[in-house]
Amino acid sequence: MNLTDKKGYSIKTTDYIEKMLSFCETQGVSINLDNPVTIQDKLAWLNIYDINPLKTVCADKVKLHEYCKEKLGKDICIPIIKVYDSVDDINLDELPKSFVLKCNHYPGSDIVAKDKNKFDFEEAKKSLTGWLNDDFAFKNGFEAHYHDVDRKIFAERYKKELYNESIKYNFVCFNGKPCFIQVVYDGFNGEKHMNYYDMSFNYVNLVRQDFKNNTSFADKEPENLSLMASYAEKLSTDFKFVVVSFYEVKDKVLLGEMSFTPMSIAFKYENDEDNLKIGDMLNLLKIDVYCPCKDEIKLTPFMIDYWKAFGNNVNVYIYDSLSTDGCREAFAKHDWIKVIDVNADSLDDRDLLNIKNESWKQSRNRNVDFVMVCDFDETIFSYNKDILYRELLRMKRDGYTIIAPLS
């Protein structure tokens, strides 16, 4: 299924850098796009320079159902009753006694009708019309992926468990892997908190300035923790960063939303070091490397260390010609190195040319920033790996499509 035929966004994101930066500044968050190191820097960088139309698909609460079906083989979102183009299309007689009205492009636009016979429909129509006419991309600074959502109203099944004592499990995913969990509790007696847990549901001491934790509150571990983690990994594969939110209702997992710019990026952890440590978990560049190999054990340790310098979002594809010197065993220790067997004792010039001309094509639909096709002993060299990484970020930012080698 092709969920989007778009190659980019309909607006030039760089025109709105100042709007994003100034909003964050008003919330006490300073952003450095030239040398992004904190989690806030990196989310802001992705917001402007990581143009991925699938973010718009997933920001759309209606199309999210299609994306969920494609990735999981089934729709685990809260069931939709009907979708409308405007408030004039809503017929209350067609709706059950209890329901929720929302706008698909506008987070937080929930209007709950517990009993439609007591529902103030006229007031609801005013709110819905206002949201339909409001571009959420510019609501809090600038969040690019919301702009192209085809705005709709939809009626959703009312789940009382989500509106009484609400427990939301946010799986924070970096480069396609869920790394930790935020438990957002909004319950009785005014208790609200966000506690952090690792993937085994052990408490992690992370505290955000905008949303306090509560160490004395025993958050409920979800019955379906491993299932949620599996879903989160599958749903996050197309993105460098995403927060995948689930609810657990009567032992059933429901997908709530997928967020790419949490709190419009205007959040901070109380410990400044945590902003850096979490930033280190996110790699801004996705790089694929393709190269042929035949008995290269002497070079293998150096090349593995070199590729590691690009972070945790590099995939290396080795076209190996029946090596027997131990390099295949060295590659097998790293799950980001894939060995493709070439059944020949040696590779002639025609084989090498074919590998270099054809191998890279599998990266076309993988949202990759850079593809390197080279001999095993070839690299983009720099004495300082940090400078090399920043230079690649600059090239991505400035729209480079090919790097011409000088030698």
C-alpha positions in Angstrom: 0.0 0.0 0.0 1.3 3.4 -0.9 0.2 5.7 1.9 1.7 8.8 0.3 2.8 9.8 -3.2 4.5 12.9 -1.9 8.2 13.4 -1.9 8.2 16.4 0.4 6.1 18.9 2.2 4.1 21.7 0.5 5.9 24.4 2.4 9.5 25.3 2.7 10.4 24.4 6.3 13.4 26.6 6.4 11.2 29.7 6.1 9.9 28.9 9.6 13.1 28.3 11.6 12.8 31.6 13.5 9.2 30.9 14.4 10.2 27.5 15.9 13.3 28.9 17.7 11.5 31.9 19.1 8.6 29.8 20.6 11.1 27.4 22.2 13.0 30.4 23.6 9.8 31.8 25.2 9.5 28.4 27.0 13.1 28.6 28.2 14.6 26.2 25.7 17.5 27.3 23.5 18.1 25.4 20.3 21.4 25.0 18.4 20.8 23.8 14.8 24.4 24.3 13.7 25.8 21.8 16.2 22.8 19.7 17.5 23.8 17.8 20.6 20.8 17.9 23.1 17.6 16.0 22.5 15.9 19.4 21.9 18.5 20.5 19.3 18.1 17.2 17.4 14.3 17.2 17.4 14.3 20.7 16.1 16.8 19.7 13.4 14.6 16.8 12.3 11.6 19.1 12.3 13.2 21.4 9.7 15.5 19.1 7.7 14.1 15.6 7.9 11.4 15.9 5.3 9.4 12.6 5.6 5.7 12.7 4.4 5.0 9.6 6.4 5.1 11.9 9.5 2.1 13.7 8.0 0.3 10.4 7.5 0.9 9.4 11.1 0.0 12.9 12.4 -3.4 12.4 10.7 -5.6 10.6 13.2 -7.7 9.1 10.4 -4.8 7.9 8.1 -3.0 6.6 11.2 -5.4 3.6 11.0 -4.1 2.8 7.5 -0.5 3.1 8.6 -1.2 0.8 11.6 -2.8 -1.8 9.3 0.2 -1.8 6.9 2.8 -2.1 9.7 1.0 -4.5 12.1 -1.4 -6.3 9.8 -4.3 -5.0 11.8 -5.8 -1.8 13.1 -5.3 -1.4 16.8 -6.4 2.3 16.9 -9.5 3.4 18.8 -12.4 2.6 16.3 -13.7 5.4 14.2 -17.5 5.6 13.7 -17.6 8.1 10.8 -15.5 10.8 9.1 -16.9 14.2 8.2 -15.7 17.1 6.0 -17.5 19.7 8.0 -19.7 20.1 11.1 -22.8 20.3 8.8 -22.2 16.7 7.8 -22.6 15.4 11.4 -25.9 13.7 12.1 -26.3 12.9 15.8 -29.1 10.4 15.0 -26.5 8.2 13.3 -24.2 8.2 16.3 -24.5 5.9 19.5 -25.5 7.3 22.8 -21.8 8.0 23.8 -19.0 9.1 21.4 -16.1 11.4 21.0 -15.7 14.1 18.3 -12.2 15.1 17.2 -10.3 16.9 14.4 -7.8 14.6 12.8 -5.0 17.3 12.6 -5.4 18.9 16.0 -4.0 17.1 19.1 -6.2 17.7 22.2 -9.4 18.4 20.2 -11.5 15.8 22.1 -15.1 16.6 22.6 -16.7 13.9 24.8 -20.4 13.1 24.6 -21.3 10.7 27.4 -25.0 11.1 26.6 -25.9 12.7 23.3 -29.3 13.6 24.7 -27.6 16.0 27.0 -24.9 17.0 24.5 -24.4 20.7 23.7 -24.0 20.2 19.9 -24.1 23.8 19.0 -21.2 24.6 21.3 -19.3 21.6 19.9 -19.8 22.8 16.4 -18.2 26.2 17.2 -15.1 24.5 18.6 -14.8 22.0 15.8 -15.2 24.7 13.1 -12.5 26.8 14.8 -10.1 23.9 14.9 -10.8 23.0 11.3 -9.8 26.5 10.3 -6.6 26.5 12.4 -3.3 25.1 11.0 -1.9 23.3 13.9 1.6 23.4 12.3 1.8 27.0 13.6 -0.1 26.6 16.9 3.1 26.4 19.0 6.0 27.7 17.1 6.3 25.4 14.0 5.7 21.7 13.6 6.1 20.9 9.9 4.3 17.6 9.6 0.9 18.9 10.6 0.6 21.4 7.7 -0.3 19.0 5.0 -2.9 16.9 6.9 -6.2 16.9 5.0 -8.4 18.3 7.8 -11.4 16.3 8.8 -13.7 15.8 11.8 -14.3 12.2 13.0 -16.5 10.5 15.5 -14.7 7.9 17.7 -15.9 5.2 20.0 -16.1 6.4 23.6 -13.9 4.4 25.9 -14.7 5.5 29.4 -11.4 4.0 30.6 -9.5 6.7 28.7 -11.4 9.6 30.3 -11.7 8.5 33.9 -8.4 7.2 35.2 -6.2 7.6 32.1 -2.9 5.7 31.9 -0.9 6.3 28.7 2.2 4.3 27.9 4.6 6.3 25.6 7.3 4.3 24.0 10.1 6.7 23.0 11.8 5.3 19.9 15.2 6.3 18.5 16.2 5.2 15.0 13.5 2.5 14.9 14.1 1.1 18.4 12.0 1.7 21.5 14.4 2.8 24.2 12.4 3.8 27.2 8.8 4.3 28.4 7.0 7.3 29.7 4.0 6.5 31.9 1.6 9.4 31.8 -1.0 9.1 34.6 -4.0 11.4 34.7 -6.3 10.1 37.4 -8.4 10.6 40.5 -7.9 13.3 43.1 -6.0 15.5 40.7 -3.0 13.2 40.5 -1.0 13.8 37.3 2.6 12.7 36.6 5.0 11.3 34.1 7.3 8.6 35.3 10.1 7.0 33.2 10.9 3.3 32.9 13.4 1.2 30.9 12.1 -1.5 28.6 11.9 -4.0 31.4 9.8 -1.6 33.4 12.4 -0.6 35.9 12.1 3.0 37.2 14.5 5.5 35.6 15.3 8.7 37.3 14.4 11.2 34.6 12.5 14.4 35.5 11.1 16.9 33.0 10.6 20.5 34.1 7.2 20.7 32.4 5.8 17.4 33.7 6.8 16.2 37.1 7.4 12.6 38.2 6.0 10.9 41.3 8.4 8.3 42.8 5.9 7.4 45.5 3.2 6.4 43.0 3.4 2.7 41.9 2.5 2.8 38.2 0.8 -0.2 36.8 3.0 -2.3 34.5 0.9 -3.1 31.5 -0.1 -6.8 31.0 0.9 -6.5 27.4 4.3 -4.8 27.9 6.2 -7.0 25.4 3.4 -6.8 22.8 3.4 -3.0 23.1 7.2 -2.9 22.6 6.9 -5.1 19.5 4.2 -2.9 18.1 6.3 0.2 18.9 9.3 -1.2 17.0 7.3 -2.0 13.9 5.5 1.3 13.9 8.8 3.3 14.3 10.8 1.7 11.6 10.3 4.6 9.1 11.4 7.3 11.5 14.5 8.5 13.3 12.4 9.6 16.3 8.9 9.0 17.3 6.9 8.6 20.5 4.3 5.8 20.1 1.5 6.0 22.6 -0.6 3.1 23.8 -3.5 2.5 26.2 -4.4 -0.8 27.8 -8.2 -1.3 28.0 -9.5 -4.6 29.4 -6.2 -6.3 28.6 -6.4 -5.0 25.0 -3.7 -2.7 23.5 -5.0 0.4 21.7 -2.8 2.8 19.7 -3.4 6.4 20.7 -1.1 8.5 18.6 2.4 8.9 17.2 4.2 12.1 18.0 7.3 13.6 16.3 7.7 16.9 18.2 6.6 16.2 21.8 5.5 19.4 23.6 6.4 21.3 20.4 10.0 20.6 21.3 9.8 23.1 24.2 10.6 20.8 27.1 13.7 20.3 29.2 14.9 17.7 31.7 15.8 19.1 35.1 19.3 17.7 34.9 21.1 19.3 32.1 23.2 16.2 31.5 20.1 14.3 30.7 19.3 16.6 27.8 22.7 15.6 26.4 22.6 11.9 27.3 19.2 11.4 25.6 20.4 13.5 22.7 23.3 11.0 22.3 20.7 8.3 21.8 19.3 9.9 18.6 21.3 9.7 15.4 20.2 12.3 12.8 21.6 10.6 9.8 20.6 7.3 8.3 23.4 5.8 6.1 23.6 2.7 4.0 27.0 1.3 2.9 27.5 -1.2 0.1 30.8 -2.8 -0.6 32.3 -6.1 -2.0 34.6 -8.2 0.1 37.0 -11.1 -0.3 39.2 -12.2 2.7 39.7 -8.7 4.2 40.3 -9.8 7.9 43.2 -7.4 8.2 41.1 -4.4 7.3 37.9 -5.6 9.0 38.5 -4.2 12.6 39.5 -0.8 11.2 36.4 -0.6 8.9 34.0 -1.7 11.6 35.3 1.0 13.9 35.1 3.5 11.1 31.4 2.7 10.3 30.6 2.9 14.0 31.6 6.5 13.9 28.4 7.2 12.0 26.3 6.2 15.0 23.5 3.7 15.6 21.7 4.3 12.3 24.1 2.9 9.8 23.5 -0.3 7.8 26.4 -2.0 6.0 25.8 -4.5 3.2 28.8 -6.7 2.5 28.8 -8.6 -0.8 31.2 -11.4 0.2 32.9 -13.7 -2.2 33.3 -16.9 -0.1 35.8 -15.4 2.4 37.5 -18.0 4.6 39.9 -15.8 6.7 37.5 -15.0 9.5 36.0 -11.7 8.3 32.6 -13.2 7.9 32.6 -14.2 11.6 33.6 -10.7 12.6 30.7 -9.2 10.6 28.3 -11.6 12.2 28.9 -10.0 15.6 27.1 -6.8 14.5 23.5 -6.9 13.6 23.8 -3.7 11.5 26.2 -5.5 9.1 24.5 -7.8 6.6 26.4 -10.3 4.5 25.2 -11.1 1.0 26.8 -14.2 -0.4 28.3 -13.9 -3.9 28.9 -17.5 -5.0 32.2 -17.0 -6.8 35.8 -17.6 -5.7 36.8 -14.2 -6.9 35.0 -11.1 -8.3 36.1 -9.9 -11.7 35.6 -6.3 -12.9 32.2 -7.1 -14.4 30.9 -8.5 -11.0 32.2 -5.5 -9.1 30.6 -3.1 -11.6 27.3 -4.9 -11.3 27.4 -4.8 -7.5 28.1 -1.1 -7.5 25.5 -0.2 -10.1 22.7 -2.3 -8.6 23.1 -2.8 -4.9 22.3 0.8 -3.7 18.8 0.7 -5.3 17.4 -1.2 -2.3 17.9 2.1 -0.3 15.5 4.0 -2.5 12.4 3.5 -0.2 14.3 3.4 3.1 14.4 7.2 3.9 18.2 7.1 3.8 20.2 10.3 4.0 23.4 9.1 2.4 24.4 6.0 0.4 28.1 5.0 0.1 29.0 2.5 -2.6 32.7 1.7 -2.4 35.5 -0.8 -2.3 36.1 -2.4 1.1 39.1 -0.2 1.8 37.5 3.1 0.7 36.2 5.7 3.2 35.2 9.3 3.4 38.2 10.3 5.5 38.6 12.9 8.2 41.1 13.0 11.1 38.3 14.1 13.3 35.2 11.9 13.1 33.0 14.5 14.9 33.9 17.1 12.2 33.1 14.5 9.5 29.7 13.9 11.0 28.9 17.6 11.3 29.9 18.1 7.7 27.5 15.4 6.6 24.8 17.1 8.6 25.6 20.4 6.9 25.3 18.6 3.5 22.0 17.1 4.4 20.8 20.5 5.6 21.9 22.3 2.5 20.3 19.8 0.1 23.4 18.1 -1.3 22.5 15.0 -3.4 25.9 13.7 -4.3 29.4 14.2 -2.8 32.0 14.4 -5.6 35.3 12.9 -4.5 38.5 14.8 -5.1 40.6 11.7 -5.5 
